[in-house]
Amino acid sequence: MNKNYDGDLGCRSSITSQKPYIPSALSEIEDHLGSMMLKSPHFEDRTELFPGMSSDSSFFTLNSGLERMREKLGEDVYARAIELSGRAKALFLQSPDIASEKTREGNRLLDEIDQLINAVRRHRYESGLKDDEGEVTGD
């Protein structure tokens, strides 16, 4: 069963829920990283659907997802991803705009996290490890 299912309301939406969205699968962390790269360096939502979106909320979501997937990632990958996340956030906070070198470097670090997760997913798939729903997907 999908961990985002809340029983009464269907799939939890961060739009209607007071609780922040936390990725519950490795693929969801990869999706979040892609979204972060598109919204860097300030992580503002230009659609105004998510008025509370910020650097802090984006990195909270990332780091919470990494923590949730810690066992699947393994301690070494988890520690490296958290370290890269902290460095990326520091760069984005210093970055004046999307064209700056600090933004490019921060995005490179987010991409490095994505590559770490992709390697774990590939290993899980090739090893035939099942995800939380009993399927071999890499999650």
Secondary structure, DSSP 8 states (H G I E B T S, - for coil): --TTB-SSSSB--TTT-SS-----SHHHHHHHHHHHHHHTTTT--TTSS-TT--HHHHHHHHHHHHHHTHHHH-HHHHHHHHHHHHHHHHHHHH--STTSHHHHHHHHHHHHHHHHHHHHHHHHHHTT---TTS--S--
